Amino acid sequence: MCGISGLFYFDRQRPAEEFVINRMRAATRHRGPDDSGTYLKRNVGLGFNRLSIIDLAGGHQPLCNEDGSVWIVFNGEIYNFQELHNDLVSRGHRFRTRSDTETIVHAWEEFGEKCVEKLRGMFAFVIWDERQQVLFGARDRIGIKPFYYYQDAQGFAFASEIKSLLEVPWITPEVETEALREFLRRRYVIAPHTMLRGIRKLQPGHTVRADAAGVRIEKYWEIPLDTPREFSESEAIDEAGALFQECVKTHLVSDVPLGAFLSGGLDSSCVVGLMARLGVRQIKTFSIGYDGPENELDYARVVARHFHTDHHELRLTPLEFRDVLPKIVWHMDEPVGDTASIPLFFLAEFARREVTVALSGEGSDEIFGGYPGYPRMLTLGRLNRIPGAHILGRAIGSVAGDTKIRKYADMLGRPLEWRYGGVGGLFSEGQTARLLGEATDGFDGVAAAYGDCPGMPDLTRMSYLDLKTWLPDDLLVKADRMSMANALELRVPFLDHVLVEHAARLPNHFKVRGSVTKYLLKKWAVGLLPPEIVYRSKKGFPVPTRSWFRADLADFVRDTLLARNGAARKFFDVDEMKHVFDMHRREDRSEQIYSLLVFDAWYEQFVRSRPANVESGEQVLPAITG
């Protein structure tokens, strides 16, 4: 895993500034503490930080082809690089290293922009082709690796993290007010937008090309929405299981110590189980817990004992959360109101003491139908076929004393697009308007995603929505940032695009059946995991912020969000924030409170006061000149 950054000016006579590239690179030293480098030639500059994983001696970047006419900076792992290497050698290409990075360079020479279609893995890279005078970049199909950019009349800048872009003198951080509404509604901002005006995310499965004529962005991959294949249940279990095992096997390639995150849930337990089945000895597993009902360490121990892993545990306290929040927000780069960032940061820091690579279970819920909201929405969809469903819903809602009953009653008679806004819902439309002081326009990535899959079954549309929004703009953001904050590479075998495509073509009754989610995966896992793990209820990555914000951290929350010079008070209505605090005494509003805290800390660090520049005493490495 690494950090990439760079500049391209449309005017060939304007040289890329070395000091700017070095500052961009220095801003993300945490992403690559093992090595760094810079390439400069006229109007192009590339910066790189390296965390060495494969070919420790030969993987220095920026890396070039034989004659120095093609240069690359690359973040990620290409799992089929050996197969590609052999194919390219047979076509006459000569390699100087055994790194996956050089494979991309020669694939570009051989296939041009279609080289991305040959890659299997997680990646964000940029290639400079001196002969064609073209800068070409790409992001992996699912969005596992980040790619931010800024474009104006002068040129094009790119980076793995926003903080690198803010080192470019002509980029000024300003809040994109249209993104505020989406953040409050979803707790994150959906690509291609960000919370900063002009800074955008290259969407998953897209490429970008910059040359003297300007910038062109194109899609090269899409989640399959074709007719599901016909399977018998046993065929479906065998095929999906064999493919998942193959994906885990490819994700084990490493020249450094490797382990796994283990929550005790189905997904991470499956990953650990397959590592054991594939012959990994003394697997190092890492779990985090708390002193309270949210603790899941007992389940993780069951799995660890079953597979005889070298198991490590960590416990988290409220004061640790308070003290580390600004650091987490700085590393997250974007305001993302997901409390799971907290344990993930500490878990990555903990694991890095033992390993450099860890496997994780992200992505299973999106591809195999694992979220509890899916069967609820399907049930509501069936109830909506009853004549007068909306009238019935209003009647139930008017007499129901329970908040959840009122919520679901209000959904009767409503279309799926109204009922289901994705996993990460936060404030209602009315709450959002009150917080902002008025009803405002804003981006709506959820509506855009629904618009791309019209006429499909409800489960297909919900899964598609979450794969396009929640997964890349929340889950994978925190997975990348919290691991790279600690120089740890996190791999997600469930999100190998070959497995994603296979799962997309499974009939929906293999994903959700009645109230059972991840039906097929659970059927397969029975032969791998202890029975008490397979059918236990889903917990996610629980954090006890509900109790923390009522007791230990209640004063901290009020003092922070109501501070006269605070960011929250600048953007959000004070009375409405107080109402959220008061309501939290009766019902859980911890996710809303956490999101407000995150925005407050993010604004302070990324807008009000610019991120720190090059650290004093940093050794600036000499540029590689073409």
C-alpha positions as CSV (number, residue, x, y, z in Angstrom):
1,M,0.0,0.0,0.0
2,C,1.2,3.4,-0.8
3,G,0.4,7.1,-1.4
4,I,0.4,8.7,-4.8
5,S,0.2,12.4,-5.8
6,G,1.0,14.6,-8.7
7,L,0.5,17.6,-11.0
8,F,-0.1,18.1,-14.7
9,Y,-0.2,21.6,-16.3
10,F,-2.0,22.0,-19.6
11,D,0.7,24.5,-20.7
12,R,3.8,22.5,-21.5
13,Q,6.0,25.6,-20.8
14,R,4.8,25.7,-17.1
15,P,7.1,23.5,-15.0
16,A,5.7,21.3,-12.3
17,E,7.1,22.7,-9.0
18,E,9.3,20.3,-7.1
19,F,8.5,21.9,-3.8
20,V,4.8,21.4,-4.4
21,I,5.3,17.7,-5.2
22,N,7.4,17.2,-2.2
23,R,4.8,18.8,0.1
24,M,2.0,16.7,-1.4
25,R,4.1,13.6,-0.8
26,A,5.1,14.6,2.7
27,A,1.4,15.1,3.7
28,T,0.8,11.4,3.4
29,R,4.1,9.9,4.7
30,H,2.0,7.6,6.9
31,R,0.8,5.8,3.8
32,G,4.4,4.8,2.9
33,P,7.1,5.0,5.6
34,D,9.5,2.6,3.8
35,D,10.4,4.6,0.7
36,S,9.5,7.6,-1.4
37,G,10.4,9.3,-4.7
38,T,9.6,12.0,-7.1
39,Y,9.5,12.3,-10.9
40,L,9.7,15.7,-12.7
41,K,9.7,16.6,-16.3
42,R,8.5,19.9,-17.6
43,N,4.8,20.2,-16.9
44,V,4.4,16.9,-15.0
45,G,5.3,15.9,-11.5
46,L,4.7,12.6,-9.7
47,G,5.1,11.9,-6.0
48,F,5.1,8.6,-4.2
49,N,5.3,7.1,-0.7
50,R,5.8,3.3,-0.3
51,L,4.7,0.7,2.1
52,S,6.7,-2.3,0.9
53,I,4.7,-5.5,0.5
54,I,5.9,-7.3,-2.7
55,D,9.4,-7.2,-4.2
56,L,10.8,-5.3,-1.3
57,A,14.1,-4.5,-3.1
58,G,12.8,-3.8,-6.6
59,G,9.5,-2.0,-6.1
60,H,10.8,1.6,-5.9
61,Q,8.5,4.2,-7.5
62,P,8.0,6.2,-9.6
63,L,8.9,3.3,-11.8
64,C,9.5,3.4,-15.6
65,N,9.7,1.2,-18.7
66,E,13.0,0.2,-20.4
67,D,13.6,3.5,-22.1
68,G,12.2,5.9,-19.5
69,S,9.3,7.0,-21.7
70,V,6.5,5.7,-19.4
71,W,6.4,6.4,-15.7
72,I,3.9,5.2,-13.0
73,V,2.9,5.8,-9.4
74,F,0.7,3.0,-8.1
75,N,-1.2,2.3,-4.9
76,G,-2.6,-1.2,-4.3
77,E,-2.1,-4.8,-5.2
78,I,-2.6,-6.6,-8.5
79,Y,-3.4,-10.2,-7.6
80,N,-3.1,-11.6,-11.1
81,F,0.2,-9.9,-11.8
82,Q,2.2,-13.1,-12.3
83,E,-0.2,-14.3,-14.9
84,L,-0.1,-10.9,-16.7
85,H,3.7,-10.8,-16.4
86,N,4.0,-14.2,-18.2
87,D,1.6,-13.0,-21.0
88,L,3.5,-9.8,-21.5
89,V,6.9,-11.6,-21.6
90,S,5.5,-13.8,-24.3
91,R,4.6,-10.7,-26.2
92,G,8.2,-9.4,-26.1
93,H,8.2,-7.2,-23.0
94,R,11.3,-7.1,-20.8
95,F,11.0,-6.8,-17.0
96,R,13.6,-5.4,-14.6
97,T,11.7,-6.2,-11.4
98,R,9.2,-8.8,-10.1
99,S,6.8,-6.2,-8.8
100,D,3.1,-5.9,-9.8
101,T,3.8,-2.2,-10.5
102,E,5.9,-2.9,-13.5
103,T,3.2,-5.2,-14.9
104,I,0.9,-2.2,-15.2
105,V,3.5,-0.2,-17.1
106,H,3.9,-2.9,-19.7
107,A,0.2,-3.6,-19.9
108,W,-0.3,0.1,-20.7
109,E,2.3,-0.2,-23.5
110,E,0.5,-3.3,-24.9
111,F,-3.2,-2.5,-24.4
112,G,-3.4,1.3,-23.8
113,E,-6.4,2.5,-21.8
114,K,-7.9,-1.0,-21.9
115,C,-5.0,-2.2,-19.6
116,V,-7.4,-1.7,-16.6
117,E,-9.6,-4.5,-17.9
118,K,-6.7,-6.9,-17.5
119,L,-6.1,-6.0,-13.8
120,R,-7.6,-8.0,-10.9
121,G,-7.0,-6.3,-7.6
122,M,-7.3,-3.1,-5.7
123,F,-5.6,-0.1,-7.2
124,A,-5.3,3.6,-7.9
125,F,-2.5,4.6,-10.3
126,V,-1.4,7.3,-12.7
127,I,0.8,6.8,-15.7
128,W,2.7,9.5,-17.6
129,D,3.4,8.6,-21.2
130,E,6.1,11.0,-22.5
131,R,5.7,9.9,-26.1
132,Q,2.0,10.5,-26.2
133,Q,2.1,13.4,-23.8
134,V,-0.8,11.8,-21.9
135,L,-1.5,11.4,-18.1
136,F,-3.7,8.4,-17.5
137,G,-5.2,7.3,-14.2
138,A,-7.6,4.6,-13.0
139,R,-9.4,3.5,-9.8
140,D,-10.3,-0.2,-9.1
141,R,-13.8,-1.4,-9.9
142,I,-15.1,-1.4,-6.4
143,G,-13.4,1.7,-5.0
144,I,-11.1,-0.1,-2.5
145,K,-8.3,2.4,-3.1
146,P,-8.9,6.2,-3.1
147,F,-8.3,8.6,-5.9
148,Y,-9.0,12.4,-5.4
149,Y,-8.4,15.1,-8.0
150,Y,-8.8,18.8,-8.7
151,Q,-9.1,20.3,-12.1
152,D,-9.3,23.9,-13.3
153,A,-8.0,26.0,-16.2
154,Q,-4.4,25.7,-15.1
155,G,-4.2,21.9,-14.8
156,F,-5.0,18.7,-13.1
157,A,-3.8,17.5,-9.6
158,F,-4.4,14.1,-8.1
159,A,-3.7,12.3,-4.8
160,S,-4.5,9.4,-2.6
161,E,-5.8,11.8,0.1
162,I,-7.3,15.2,0.1
163,K,-4.7,16.6,2.5
164,S,-2.1,16.2,-0.3
165,L,-4.2,18.3,-2.6
166,L,-4.4,21.0,0.0
167,E,-0.7,21.4,-0.3
168,V,-1.1,22.7,-3.9
169,P,-0.9,26.6,-3.6
170,W,-3.7,27.2,-6.0
171,I,-6.3,25.0,-4.3
172,T,-8.2,26.7,-1.5
173,P,-10.3,24.7,0.9
174,E,-14.0,25.8,0.9
175,V,-17.0,23.9,2.1
176,E,-19.2,22.7,-0.6
177,T,-22.6,23.8,0.8
178,E,-24.5,21.4,-1.5
179,A,-22.7,18.5,0.1
180,L,-23.8,19.4,3.6
181,R,-27.3,18.2,3.1
182,E,-26.1,14.8,1.7
183,F,-23.7,14.5,4.7
184,L,-26.5,15.1,7.2
185,R,-28.8,12.7,5.4
186,R,-26.3,9.9,4.8
187,R,-23.3,10.7,7.1
188,Y,-20.9,10.8,4.2
189,V,-20.7,12.5,0.8
190,I,-21.2,10.3,-2.3
191,A,-18.7,10.3,-5.2
192,P,-17.9,12.1,-7.4
193,H,-18.5,14.9,-4.9
194,T,-16.6,15.7,-1.6
195,M,-17.2,18.2,1.2
196,L,-14.6,20.6,-0.4
197,R,-15.6,22.7,-3.5
198,G,-13.7,21.6,-6.6
199,I,-12.1,18.5,-5.1
200,R,-13.7,15.4,-6.5
201,K,-13.4,11.6,-6.2
202,L,-12.7,9.5,-9.2
203,Q,-15.6,7.0,-9.1
204,P,-14.9,3.3,-8.8
205,G,-14.5,1.6,-12.2
206,H,-13.5,4.8,-13.9
207,T,-10.4,6.1,-15.7
208,V,-9.2,9.7,-16.2
209,R,-7.1,11.0,-19.1
210,A,-5.4,14.4,-19.1
211,D,-3.6,16.0,-22.0
212,A,-3.3,19.4,-23.7
213,A,-6.9,19.2,-24.8
214,G,-8.2,18.8,-21.2
215,V,-9.5,16.0,-19.0
216,R,-11.7,13.1,-20.0
217,I,-13.3,10.7,-17.5
218,E,-14.8,7.3,-18.6
219,K,-16.4,4.3,-17.0
220,Y,-14.7,0.9,-17.7
221,W,-16.7,-1.4,-15.5
222,E,-20.2,-1.8,-14.1
223,I,-21.9,-4.1,-11.6
224,P,-23.7,-6.8,-13.7
225,L,-27.5,-6.3,-13.8
226,D,-28.3,-9.0,-16.3
227,T,-30.7,-11.9,-15.8
228,P,-29.5,-14.2,-12.9
229,R,-28.1,-17.6,-13.8
230,E,-30.1,-20.7,-13.0
231,F,-28.5,-22.8,-10.2
232,S,-29.5,-25.6,-8.0
233,E,-28.8,-24.8,-4.4
234,S,-25.9,-27.3,-4.2
235,E,-24.4,-25.9,-7.4
236,A,-24.7,-22.4,-6.1
237,I,-23.0,-23.3,-2.7
238,D,-20.2,-25.2,-4.4
239,E,-19.4,-22.5,-7.0
240,A,-19.5,-19.6,-4.7
241,G,-17.5,-21.4,-2.0
242,A,-14.8,-22.5,-4.5
243,L,-14.5,-19.0,-5.9
244,F,-14.4,-17.3,-2.5
245,Q,-11.6,-19.7,-1.5
246,E,-9.7,-18.9,-4.7
247,C,-10.1,-15.1,-3.9
248,V,-8.7,-15.6,-0.4
249,K,-5.8,-17.6,-1.8
250,T,-4.8,-14.8,-4.2
251,H,-5.0,-12.3,-1.3
252,L,-2.4,-14.2,0.7
253,V,0.5,-13.2,-1.7
254,S,2.9,-11.2,0.4
255,D,6.6,-10.8,1.2
256,V,5.9,-9.5,4.7
257,P,4.0,-10.8,7.8
258,L,0.2,-11.2,7.3
259,G,-2.8,-11.7,9.6
260,A,-6.5,-11.1,9.9
261,F,-9.1,-8.9,11.7
262,L,-11.5,-11.1,13.6
263,S,-14.7,-9.8,15.0
264,G,-16.4,-13.1,15.6
265,G,-19.0,-12.4,13.0
266,L,-19.7,-14.5,10.0
267,D,-17.6,-12.6,7.4
268,S,-14.3,-12.2,9.2
269,S,-14.6,-15.8,10.6
270,C,-15.0,-17.1,7.0
271,V,-11.9,-15.4,6.0
272,V,-9.9,-16.8,8.9
273,G,-11.4,-20.2,8.3
274,L,-10.3,-20.2,4.7
275,M,-6.8,-19.0,5.6
276,A,-6.6,-22.0,7.9
277,R,-8.0,-24.4,5.2
278,L,-5.4,-23.0,2.7
279,G,-2.6,-24.0,5.1
280,V,-1.6,-20.7,6.7
281,R,0.0,-21.7,10.0
282,Q,-0.3,-19.8,13.3
283,I,-2.6,-17.2,11.8
284,K,-2.3,-13.9,13.7
285,T,-5.8,-12.7,14.5
286,F,-6.8,-9.4,16.1
287,S,-10.0,-8.4,17.9
288,I,-11.2,-5.3,19.8
289,G,-13.8,-5.0,22.5
290,Y,-15.2,-2.9,25.4
291,D,-16.5,-3.3,28.9
292,G,-20.2,-3.4,28.1
293,P,-22.9,-5.2,26.2
294,E,-21.4,-4.3,22.8
295,N,-18.4,-6.5,23.5
296,E,-18.0,-9.4,21.1
297,L,-14.7,-10.7,22.2
298,D,-16.2,-14.0,23.3
299,Y,-17.3,-14.8,19.8
300,A,-13.9,-14.0,18.4
301,R,-12.3,-16.3,20.9
302,V,-14.5,-19.2,19.8
303,V,-13.3,-18.8,16.2
304,A,-9.7,-18.3,17.3
305,R,-9.8,-21.5,19.4
306,H,-11.4,-23.4,16.6
307,F,-8.7,-22.6,14.1
308,H,-5.8,-22.4,16.7
309,T,-4.8,-18.9,15.7
310,D,-2.3,-16.7,17.5
311,H,-5.0,-14.4,18.9
312,H,-4.6,-10.9,20.2
313,E,-7.2,-8.7,22.0
314,L,-7.6,-5.0,22.8
315,R,-10.1,-3.1,24.9
316,L,-11.2,0.5,24.3
317,T,-12.3,3.1,26.8
318,P,-14.3,6.4,26.5
319,L,-11.3,8.6,27.2
320,E,-9.3,7.0,24.5
321,F,-12.1,7.9,22.1
322,R,-12.2,11.5,23.2
323,D,-8.5,12.0,22.9
324,V,-8.0,10.4,19.6
325,L,-11.0,11.9,17.7
326,P,-9.1,14.7,16.1
327,K,-6.4,12.3,14.9
328,I,-9.1,10.0,13.4
329,V,-10.8,12.8,11.6
330,W,-7.5,14.1,10.2
331,H,-6.6,10.6,8.9
332,M,-10.2,10.0,7.5
333,D,-9.7,13.0,5.2
334,E,-13.4,13.4,4.6
335,P,-16.1,13.9,7.2
336,V,-17.6,10.4,7.6
337,G,-19.9,10.0,10.6
338,D,-19.3,6.3,11.1
339,T,-18.4,5.3,14.7
340,A,-16.8,2.1,13.5
341,S,-13.8,4.3,12.5
342,I,-12.9,4.4,16.2
343,P,-12.3,0.8,16.9
344,L,-10.8,0.3,13.4
345,F,-8.1,2.8,14.0
346,F,-7.1,1.2,17.3
347,L,-7.3,-2.3,15.9
348,A,-5.1,-1.3,12.9
349,E,-2.6,0.3,15.3
350,F,-2.7,-2.8,17.5
351,A,-2.2,-5.2,14.5
352,R,0.6,-3.3,13.0
353,R,2.8,-4.3,15.9
354,E,2.8,-7.8,14.6
355,V,1.9,-7.7,10.9
356,T,2.1,-5.4,7.8
357,V,-0.9,-6.9,6.0
358,A,-4.3,-7.9,7.4
359,L,-7.3,-9.5,5.7
360,S,-10.8,-8.3,6.6
361,G,-14.5,-9.3,5.9
362,E,-15.8,-6.1,4.3
363,G,-18.2,-6.4,1.3
364,S,-20.0,-9.7,2.1
365,D,-23.2,-7.9,3.2
366,E,-23.5,-6.0,-0.1
367,I,-22.8,-8.9,-2.4
368,F,-24.6,-11.7,-0.5
369,G,-27.5,-9.8,1.0
370,G,-26.5,-9.4,4.6
371,Y,-28.1,-6.2,5.9
372,P,-31.1,-6.6,8.3
373,G,-32.9,-3.8,6.4
374,Y,-33.1,-5.9,3.3
375,P,-35.8,-8.4,4.5
376,R,-37.6,-5.6,6.2
377,M,-37.9,-3.7,3.0
378,L,-38.9,-6.8,1.1
379,T,-41.7,-7.4,3.7
380,L,-42.9,-3.8,3.3
381,G,-42.8,-4.2,-0.5
382,R,-45.2,-7.2,-0.2
383,L,-47.5,-5.3,2.2
384,N,-47.6,-2.4,-0.2
385,R,-49.5,-4.6,-2.6
386,I,-52.4,-4.5,-0.2
387,P,-55.0,-1.9,-1.4
388,G,-54.9,1.1,0.9
389,A,-51.6,0.2,2.4
390,H,-50.7,3.9,2.9
391,I,-54.0,4.6,4.7
392,L,-53.3,1.6,7.0
393,G,-49.8,2.9,7.7
394,R,-51.0,6.3,8.7
395,A,-53.6,4.8,11.0
396,I,-50.9,2.6,12.7
397,G,-48.5,5.4,13.0
398,S,-51.1,7.7,14.7
399,V,-51.6,5.3,17.6
400,A,-48.2,3.6,17.9
401,G,-46.1,4.6,20.9
402,D,-42.9,2.9,19.7
403,T,-40.6,5.0,17.5
404,K,-39.6,2.1,15.3
405,I,-43.2,1.0,14.7
406,R,-44.1,4.6,13.7
407,K,-41.1,4.7,11.3
408,Y,-42.0,1.5,9.5
409,A,-45.8,2.3,9.5
410,D,-44.9,5.6,7.7
411,M,-43.2,3.5,5.0
412,L,-46.4,1.6,4.0
413,G,-47.5,2.7,0.6
414,R,-44.2,4.4,-0.1
415,P,-41.9,3.4,-3.1
416,L,-38.6,1.7,-2.4
417,E,-36.6,4.9,-3.3
418,W,-38.5,6.7,-0.4
419,R,-38.2,3.8,2.1
420,Y,-34.6,2.8,1.6
421,G,-31.9,5.4,1.3
422,G,-29.0,3.0,2.0
423,V,-27.4,1.6,5.1
424,G,-26.0,4.8,6.4
425,G,-29.1,6.9,7.0
426,L,-28.7,9.6,9.6
427,F,-31.0,12.7,9.9
428,S,-34.5,12.8,8.3
429,E,-35.3,15.4,5.7
430,G,-37.1,17.5,8.3
431,Q,-34.2,17.3,10.8
432,T,-31.8,18.2,8.0
433,A,-33.8,21.3,7.1
434,R,-34.0,22.4,10.7
435,L,-30.3,21.9,11.3
436,L,-29.4,23.9,8.2
437,G,-32.0,26.6,9.1
438,E,-34.0,26.0,5.9
439,A,-34.8,23.4,3.2
440,T,-31.7,23.4,0.9
441,D,-30.8,21.9,-2.4
442,G,-28.0,19.4,-2.3
443,F,-26.4,16.5,-4.1
444,D,-28.4,13.2,-4.1
445,G,-26.1,10.3,-4.9
446,V,-28.8,7.8,-3.7
447,A,-31.3,9.0,-6.4
448,A,-28.5,8.8,-9.0
449,A,-27.7,5.2,-8.1
450,Y,-31.4,4.2,-8.1
451,G,-31.6,5.8,-11.5
452,D,-29.0,3.5,-12.9
453,C,-30.9,0.3,-12.0
454,P,-34.5,1.0,-12.9
455,G,-37.0,-1.9,-13.1
456,M,-34.9,-4.4,-11.2
457,P,-36.1,-6.4,-8.2
458,D,-36.1,-4.6,-4.9
459,L,-33.2,-6.6,-3.4
460,T,-31.1,-6.1,-6.5
461,R,-31.7,-2.3,-6.3
462,M,-30.8,-2.1,-2.6
463,S,-27.7,-4.1,-3.1
464,Y,-26.7,-2.0,-6.1
465,L,-27.3,1.2,-4.1
466,D,-25.1,0.1,-1.2
467,L,-22.3,-1.2,-3.5
468,K,-22.3,2.2,-5.3
469,T,-22.6,4.5,-2.3
470,W,-22.3,3.1,1.3
471,L,-19.5,0.7,0.4
472,P,-17.0,3.0,-1.4
473,D,-17.9,6.3,0.3
474,D,-18.1,5.0,3.9
475,L,-16.9,1.5,4.6
476,L,-13.9,1.5,2.2
477,V,-12.9,5.1,3.1
478,K,-12.6,4.2,6.8
479,A,-10.9,0.8,6.0
480,D,-8.3,2.5,3.8
481,R,-7.7,5.5,6.1
482,M,-7.6,3.8,9.5
483,S,-5.3,1.1,8.2
484,M,-3.0,3.4,6.3
485,A,-2.9,5.8,9.3
486,N,-0.9,3.0,10.9
487,A,1.0,1.9,7.8
488,L,-1.0,-1.4,7.6
489,E,-2.3,-2.8,4.3
490,L,-5.9,-4.0,4.6
491,R,-7.1,-6.6,2.0
492,V,-10.8,-7.4,1.3
493,P,-11.2,-10.7,-0.5
494,F,-15.0,-10.5,-0.6
495,L,-14.6,-7.5,-2.9
496,D,-12.5,-9.3,-5.6
497,H,-14.4,-8.1,-8.7
498,V,-14.7,-11.7,-10.0
499,L,-16.6,-12.7,-6.8
500,V,-18.7,-9.5,-7.0
501,E,-19.7,-10.3,-10.5
502,H,-20.5,-13.9,-9.6
503,A,-22.7,-12.8,-6.7
504,A,-24.5,-10.3,-8.8
505,R,-25.7,-13.1,-11.1
506,L,-27.0,-15.2,-8.2
507,P,-30.8,-15.4,-7.9
508,N,-32.0,-13.3,-5.0
509,H,-33.6,-16.2,-3.1
510,F,-30.0,-17.4,-2.5
511,K,-29.3,-14.1,-0.7
512,V,-32.3,-13.3,1.4
513,R,-34.9,-16.1,2.2
514,G,-37.6,-15.0,4.5
515,S,-35.9,-13.4,7.5
516,V,-32.6,-15.1,6.8
517,T,-29.9,-12.9,5.3
518,K,-26.8,-14.2,3.5
519,Y,-28.6,-17.5,3.1
520,L,-26.1,-19.0,0.6
521,L,-23.0,-17.9,2.5
522,K,-24.4,-19.3,5.8
523,K,-25.2,-22.6,4.1
524,W,-21.7,-22.9,2.8
525,A,-20.1,-21.7,6.1
526,V,-21.8,-24.6,8.1
527,G,-19.0,-26.9,6.9
528,L,-16.3,-24.4,7.9
529,L,-17.2,-22.6,11.1
530,P,-18.5,-23.4,14.6
531,P,-22.4,-23.5,14.5
532,E,-22.8,-20.8,17.1
533,I,-21.0,-18.4,14.7
534,V,-22.9,-19.1,11.5
535,Y,-26.4,-18.1,12.6
536,R,-25.7,-15.6,15.3
537,S,-27.3,-12.1,14.9
538,K,-25.4,-9.5,13.0
539,K,-23.6,-6.8,15.1
540,G,-21.5,-4.9,12.6
541,F,-18.6,-3.1,14.4
542,P,-20.5,-1.9,17.5
543,V,-19.2,1.1,19.5
544,P,-20.8,2.0,22.9
545,T,-21.2,5.7,22.0
546,R,-24.8,5.5,23.2
547,S,-23.8,5.1,26.8
548,W,-20.6,7.2,26.4
549,F,-22.6,10.2,25.2
550,R,-25.1,9.9,28.0
551,A,-22.4,9.7,30.8
552,D,-18.7,9.8,30.4
553,L,-18.6,12.1,27.3
554,A,-21.9,14.1,27.8
555,D,-20.1,17.3,28.8
556,F,-17.5,16.9,26.1
557,V,-20.2,16.6,23.5
558,R,-22.1,19.8,24.6
559,D,-18.9,21.8,25.2
560,T,-17.6,20.9,21.7
561,L,-20.7,21.4,19.6
562,L,-22.0,24.5,21.4
563,A,-18.7,26.3,21.5
564,R,-19.2,29.9,20.3
565,N,-16.4,29.7,17.8
566,G,-17.0,26.0,16.9
567,A,-17.7,24.8,13.3
568,A,-20.9,23.1,14.3
569,R,-22.4,26.3,15.6
570,K,-21.3,28.1,12.4
571,F,-23.2,25.7,10.1
572,F,-26.0,24.2,12.2
573,D,-28.9,25.5,14.2
574,V,-28.1,25.6,17.9
575,D,-31.6,24.8,19.1
576,E,-31.9,21.8,16.9
577,M,-28.5,20.5,18.1
578,K,-29.7,20.9,21.7
579,H,-32.9,19.0,20.8
580,V,-30.7,16.1,19.5
581,F,-28.8,16.0,22.8
582,D,-32.0,16.1,24.8
583,M,-33.6,13.3,22.7
584,H,-30.5,11.1,23.2
585,R,-31.5,10.7,26.9
586,R,-34.7,8.8,25.7
587,E,-33.6,7.2,22.4
588,D,-30.3,6.5,20.7
589,R,-29.0,9.5,18.8
590,S,-25.4,8.7,19.1
591,E,-24.7,8.3,15.4
592,Q,-26.2,11.8,14.8
593,I,-24.1,13.3,17.6
594,Y,-20.9,11.6,16.4
595,S,-21.5,12.9,12.9
596,L,-21.8,16.5,14.2
597,L,-18.6,16.0,16.2
598,V,-16.8,14.7,13.2
599,F,-17.8,17.7,11.0
600,D,-16.8,20.1,13.7
601,A,-13.3,18.5,14.0
602,W,-13.0,18.2,10.2
603,Y,-13.8,21.8,9.5
604,E,-11.3,23.0,12.1
605,Q,-8.5,21.0,10.6
606,F,-9.2,21.1,6.9
607,V,-10.8,24.5,6.4
608,R,-10.3,26.9,9.2
609,S,-6.6,25.9,9.7
610,R,-4.8,24.3,6.9
611,P,-3.2,20.9,7.4
612,A,0.5,20.9,8.5
613,N,3.0,21.2,5.7
614,V,6.3,19.3,5.4
615,E,7.5,18.3,8.9
616,S,10.6,20.0,10.1
617,G,13.7,17.9,9.6
618,E,12.2,15.9,6.8
619,Q,14.7,14.7,4.3
620,V,13.6,15.8,0.8
621,L,14.7,13.2,-1.6
622,P,16.1,14.3,-5.0
623,A,13.8,14.2,-7.9
624,I,14.1,11.7,-10.7
625,T,14.4,13.7,-13.9
626,G,13.3,12.3,-17.2
